[in-house]
Amino acid sequence: MNENAIITAGLLVLSVISGMLGLGVAFAAIPFLGLFLPDLVHQIQPLSLLLNGVTALFAVFGFAKSGNIVWKKALILATITTIIAPLGSWLALFINQTAIWFVYVTAVIYLSYRLFRPIQERPCGSENFRLALVLAIPISILSGFLGVGPGFLLMPTLMIAGFNAKKAAGINAFAVTPPSFSALIPHIATASFDPNLTTSLIVFGAIGSFAGARITNLYVPSARIKQLFGILIIITTVYKIYTLLR
């Protein structure tokens, strides 16, 4: 098996997992692609942003098929994340990246703690959407700092705000799609894409994320989604702390 096939197979698995949670795949693709591609700025980041947008979009299709997207709220969140995220990208030019990562890890630890406490899902229409809107602003700025989509922090925020886990995943998938593509624009002039690898990753990423969303809607109870996300967020946080302290 050649290297491109290995990368594609790994990305397919990551896309299924991210699709199950209504996330773009960038949060996992960046460290994974870093095992194979040498250039973070010109190869890994632009490719991850492209894949994040594609996988989030196809997850939207999967959740929409089961009626698990509250379109009005998803559109409002998408507008906020798309407008605010570039501010974080601009501020990142002036702020130490290590400090930003420590802020990120702190936020993730807090959200993980909240996820493992009992969360009462509210009846549809009575969720604390205002809380999600307020928190979406710093989340979008932080995601702009780091060059990743806001979904990894927005997803648990929606659950804490009382949304059913499947609806939170559907709203989240829609909300992170536009900022992924808009964040790619500054990279286009200097990005280096391998056409064959990029095409393969887009196709299998789309398939995996759609399949993951359908698996969640058909077979995975909401409580299991929360547990799966909690485990995933802990693994990712431990990995990031390890890389920061090396």
C-alpha positions in Angstrom: 0.0 0.0 0.0 1.5 3.3 -1.1 1.6 6.4 1.1 -1.4 8.2 -0.5 -3.5 5.1 0.0 -2.6 5.0 3.7 -3.4 8.8 4.1 -6.7 8.3 2.3 -7.7 5.3 4.5 -6.8 7.2 7.7 -8.7 10.3 6.6 -11.7 8.1 5.8 -11.8 6.8 9.3 -11.4 10.3 10.8 -14.2 11.6 8.5 -16.6 8.9 9.7 -15.9 9.9 13.3 -16.1 13.6 12.7 -19.3 13.1 10.6 -20.9 11.3 13.6 -20.3 14.3 15.7 -21.2 17.0 13.2 -17.6 18.3 13.0 -15.4 19.1 10.2 -12.4 16.8 10.1 -9.7 19.5 10.5 -9.2 19.0 14.3 -8.0 15.5 13.6 -6.7 16.0 10.1 -4.0 18.5 11.1 -2.0 16.2 13.4 -2.7 13.2 11.1 -1.5 14.9 7.9 1.5 16.2 9.9 2.7 12.6 10.0 3.1 12.6 6.2 3.3 16.2 4.9 6.3 18.4 5.9 4.9 21.9 5.4 2.3 23.1 7.9 1.5 26.5 6.4 1.5 25.6 2.7 0.3 22.0 2.7 -1.4 20.9 5.9 -3.4 23.9 6.9 -4.9 24.7 3.5 -5.7 21.0 2.8 -7.2 20.6 6.3 -9.4 23.7 5.8 -10.6 22.4 2.4 -11.4 19.0 3.9 -13.0 20.6 6.9 -15.5 22.4 4.7 -16.2 19.4 2.5 -16.7 17.0 5.4 -18.8 19.4 7.4 -21.0 20.0 4.3 -21.6 16.3 3.7 -22.3 15.8 7.4 -25.0 18.5 6.9 -26.6 16.4 4.2 -26.6 13.4 6.5 -28.2 15.2 9.4 -30.7 17.1 7.2 -31.9 13.8 5.7 -33.2 12.9 9.2 -34.5 16.3 10.1 -31.9 17.0 12.7 -31.0 20.6 11.7 -32.8 23.6 13.1 -32.2 25.7 10.1 -32.9 29.2 11.5 -30.6 28.7 14.5 -27.9 27.0 12.3 -27.9 29.9 9.9 -27.6 32.5 12.7 -24.6 30.6 14.2 -23.0 30.2 10.7 -23.3 33.9 10.1 -21.5 34.7 13.5 -18.7 32.1 12.9 -18.1 33.3 9.4 -17.9 37.0 10.3 -15.9 36.7 13.6 -13.4 34.0 12.7 -11.3 36.3 10.5 -10.8 38.6 13.5 -9.0 35.7 15.2 -6.8 35.1 12.2 -5.8 38.8 12.2 -5.1 38.8 16.0 -3.0 35.7 15.6 -0.4 37.9 13.8 0.3 39.7 17.1 -0.2 37.1 19.8 2.1 34.3 20.9 0.8 31.0 19.5 1.8 29.0 22.6 -0.3 31.3 24.8 -3.2 30.8 22.4 -2.9 27.0 22.6 -3.0 27.1 26.4 -6.2 29.2 26.3 -7.6 26.6 23.9 -6.6 23.7 26.1 -8.1 25.5 29.2 -11.4 25.9 27.3 -11.5 22.3 26.2 -10.8 21.1 29.7 -13.7 23.2 31.1 -16.1 21.9 28.4 -15.0 18.3 29.0 -15.8 18.8 32.7 -19.2 20.1 31.8 -19.9 17.3 29.4 -19.3 14.6 31.9 -21.7 16.2 34.4 -25.4 15.5 33.9 -26.8 17.8 31.2 -30.6 18.3 30.9 -31.8 18.4 27.4 -34.5 20.9 27.0 -37.7 20.5 24.9 -37.2 21.6 21.3 -37.5 25.4 21.1 -36.7 26.1 24.8 -32.9 25.6 24.6 -30.7 28.4 25.8 -29.7 29.5 22.3 -28.7 33.0 23.6 -25.9 31.3 25.6 -24.7 29.5 22.5 -24.7 32.8 20.5 -22.7 34.7 23.2 -20.1 31.9 23.5 -19.9 31.5 19.7 -18.1 34.9 19.5 -15.0 34.0 21.6 -15.1 30.4 20.2 -14.9 31.8 16.6 -12.1 34.2 17.5 -10.2 31.3 19.1 -10.7 29.1 16.1 -9.4 31.9 13.9 -6.3 32.1 16.1 -5.6 28.5 15.6 -6.6 28.0 12.0 -9.1 25.3 12.8 -12.9 25.2 12.5 -15.0 26.3 15.5 -17.0 23.1 15.7 -14.8 21.3 18.2 -15.7 23.9 20.8 -19.2 24.9 19.5 -20.5 21.3 19.6 -20.2 20.9 23.4 -21.5 24.4 23.9 -24.7 23.6 22.1 -25.1 20.5 24.3 -24.5 22.5 27.4 -27.1 25.0 26.2 -29.7 22.1 26.3 -29.8 21.0 22.7 -30.4 17.3 21.9 -27.0 15.8 20.9 -28.2 14.9 17.4 -29.6 18.4 16.8 -26.5 19.9 18.3 -24.4 17.9 15.8 -26.6 18.9 12.9 -26.5 22.7 13.8 -22.8 22.5 14.4 -22.1 20.9 11.0 -23.9 23.7 9.2 -22.4 26.4 11.3 -18.8 25.4 10.6 -19.1 24.9 6.8 -18.9 28.5 5.6 -16.0 29.6 7.8 -13.9 26.7 6.7 -14.1 27.8 3.1 -13.7 31.5 3.9 -10.6 30.8 6.0 -9.1 28.9 3.0 -9.2 32.0 0.8 -6.0 33.6 2.2 -4.1 30.3 1.7 -5.0 29.8 -2.0 -2.2 31.9 -3.5 0.5 30.0 -1.6 -1.1 26.6 -1.0 0.6 23.5 -2.4 -1.8 20.7 -3.3 -1.0 17.3 -4.7 -3.9 16.9 -7.2 -4.2 13.2 -6.9 -4.0 13.1 -3.1 -6.4 16.1 -2.7 -9.0 14.6 -5.0 -8.8 11.2 -3.2 -9.1 12.9 0.2 -12.1 15.0 -0.9 -14.0 12.0 -2.3 -13.4 9.7 0.7 -13.8 12.5 3.2 -17.2 13.3 1.8 -18.2 9.7 1.8 -17.0 9.1 5.3 -18.6 12.2 6.8 -22.0 11.5 5.2 -21.8 7.9 6.4 -20.9 9.1 9.9 -23.9 11.5 10.1 -26.2 8.7 8.9 -24.8 6.3 11.5 -25.5 8.8 14.2 -29.0 9.5 13.1 -30.0 5.8 12.6 -28.1 3.9 15.2 -26.5 6.0 17.9 -28.5 7.3 21.0 -27.9 10.9 22.0 -26.3 9.8 25.3 -23.7 7.8 23.4 -22.9 10.9 21.2 -22.1 12.9 24.3 -19.9 10.2 25.7 -18.1 9.7 22.4 -17.4 13.4 22.1 -16.2 13.6 25.7 -13.7 10.8 25.1 -12.5 12.3 21.8 -12.1 15.8 23.4 -10.0 14.3 26.2 -7.7 12.3 23.9 -7.2 15.4 21.7 -6.5 17.6 24.7 -3.9 15.2 26.2 -2.2 15.0 22.8 -2.1 18.8 22.5 -0.7 19.2 26.1 2.0 16.6 25.2 3.0 18.6 22.1 3.1 21.9 24.0 5.3 20.5 26.8 7.8 18.6 24.6 
